[in-house]
Amino acid sequence: MAPDPGPSFPAPDKRRAPSAAEPFVPERKWLGALPDKFVATLVDLVSTQALRDDVTALATFHTRHTFSSQIAAAADHLVARFAAAGYPAASKVAWSRGGHTGENIVAIKAGSQPAGRVVVLCAHYDSRMQAPSDATARAPGADDNASGVAAMLEIARLLADLPVRDTMHFVAFSGEEQGLWGSTEYAAQLAAAGTAVHRLVNLDMIGFPPPDGSVTVERDLGNAVASNDADSVAFGAVMAQAAADYTNLPVRLGPIYSSDYMPFEARGWVTIGAFEGEGNPNYHNTSDDVGTVNFDYLTAVTRMTLATLLRLNLVAVGEASSGVDLYIRDSLADTGAQPSPVPHWTSPDIWVRNDASAADNPEDGHQPPINNQPNYLYARVRNRGTVAVPAGAARVRVHRCDPGTGMIWPRDFSPIGELVVTEDIPAGGAVRVGPFTWTPSIVDHECLLAIASAPGDSAFPDVYPGALNHGLLVHYDNNVGQRNVAPVLSVPGGKQEVTLWLRGGLAETSNVMTLDATALPADSTLDLRLSGRLTDGAAVAGFTLAGETARTRTLRLRGGQVGTLGQVRLDTAERAQLDLTVDFSTQAEHLRRYPIIFSQEQDGVASGKETIEITAVKEVADMFFGNPRTMEVHVVTCPWWPRISAANKAPFFALRDALARGYDGCAHCLPAANHG
């Protein structure tokens, strides 16, 4: 028996709504405390470039008219795009209506709840000119509706590996422009299979903002069935509030009309939509091309929609009601609020000790880790919730990251260890966890992450296995703490060399590198060798050019100074190596540790800061030598140096030491210390 086809609908016309949209006044506006860390982190991962690429690819088709010869190629393209987003089983679902056939593209994500009801995110992929039946005219349909399809693909990508409650259908409809044919048939197919639609979100024309920059959240107000109106209004309020919580979009509340939610509403299901509002002059015109799409606006609407679906369907959302809220401080000022204050890479709740014997007190604080020997890492986990976490329920994982990476989680991090918390974590209290044994093997800075989680308070990595910038993870999730450390040489000697890295992000970025050597003696020199490409067009301050080859440049900075390198372009996930050589010369104290601060900004936002402790070791060229026969002190560049026997070269690390022992400065090489 063929499924009930349901009612018929006219060709859609989005130029005039049946009633005016009204401004939405949010319950709250984001003022520093995020409603949900999972939602906040995930919406930040929406890629404007991915949206641009998908809109461009779809608008490149001469037309995507349902009756055209190119609609099949567009369908194949969408199947491939869903597969790339994590849905290899995405398929074409055929429909037939009014003597015409077409294909909807469907990708399904299974949920944890029993089968029988689904959440649908949909957008039509067909396009047209003014005449509904003109299948040959150029119809790029960038806003109508490549914008909606691109948003759906990006949301599907971000949800691919996340646990959801209800099974989700991502559906690209054809036949919309002829009278909602594809969506009408899909609604009939679901009903015939006994599948109920719990909630449906439709995206149609979301790339051309009105003058006030608002988005219209469309709700069911009347239409074929009245019993679903209240739930639609309530669901629309969730979407409107998501815009206030996670974007800067003003919201208007309007009615659903003339789009693919209508066949589902007619079956009594709860539907809403996102729509830019009336007024796009390019509607059903060849001028509806990529150049007319506002991709920042499209990104914001995509984030709003993703936040709505996460609030509805992500398993981990809503854990605040559990009463457990573990956190690891990112700074002394951190109280566990999300996002955490900047800087977030100096956690006082993560520290290293060089000794784990009974004689050592871990509460004595952080010690610089020592290279090539075991070090012992501790973390302090706090509970700002109202419910205690019993012993054995919480766990802490610690990871490290090599400096020569993009510091992308989890790709660039390796585990140090995991421990179960063996004592209660009382509400308002804290416990120390550790030690975790760790042997650094490079003389450089490293990034340490500690991640705490417990039933009722998952850490973001427990929920989302995908890649993201580690700074985003630490900033938004109070379960995660970060401390950057600088392992030191166990046997220092000679000039000190350190490898530094500028790290690209998840997209191309403009960077500023700062090297702060104000703590070093003025006669010290810091030579920074880097690719010449990095300095091309860069804004250089504080450095001088000390050397150049066909591929590299060496920039020199004096002790006591700060050098900056600005407007440095880095590609996605690029790692740019910088080789730093520090020569302390004569004024430095032998074996004293001097701090050098290396920091990076990406697109105006702090992305990393390392304090590197360098041990000053005097080389022969930096030392002073007293001649017991003449009671003069010399340096190796003295013209008399070759004539002095080795037996008459008593070494001193500092000139003052030689003078205190009765030596006088050589009139040739140390005239300032010569007293006749």
WOZIBEL-V760716 format. One line per field, one symbol per residue. burial: b if it has 16 or more other C-alpha atoms within 10 Angstrom, else e. Layout:
BEGIN
burial = ???
END
This chain:
BEGIN
burial = eeeebeeebebbebeeeeeebeebebeebeeeebbbbbbbbbbebbbbeebbebbbbbbbbbbbbbbbebbbebbeebbebbbebbbeebbbbebeeeeeebbbbbbbbbbeeeeebbbbbbbbbbbbbeebeebbbbbbbbbbbbbbbbbbbbbbbbbbebbbbbbbbbbbbbbbbbbbbbbbbbbbbbbeeeebbbbbbbbbbbbbbeeeebbbbbbbbeebeeebbebbbebbbbbbbbbbbbbbbbbbbbbbbbbbbbbbbbbbbbbbbbbbbbebebbbbbbbbbeebbbebbbbbbbbbbbbbbbbbbbbbbeeeebbbbbbbbbeebbbbbbbbeebbbbbbbbbbbebeeeeebeeebbbbbbbebbbbbbbbbbbbeebbeeeebbbbbbbbbbbbbbbbbebbeebbbbbbeebbbbeebbbbbbbbbebebbbbbbbbbbbbbebbbbbbebbeeebbbbbbbbbbbbbbbbbbbbbbeeeeebbbbbbbbbbbbeebbbbbbbbbbebbbebbbbbbbbeebbeebebebbeeeeeeeeebbbbbbbebbbbbbbbbbeebbbbbbebbbbbbbbbbbeebbbbbbbbbbeeebbbbbbbbbbbbbbeebbbbbbeeebbbbbeeeeeeeeeeeeebebbbbbeebbeeebbbbbebbeebbee
END
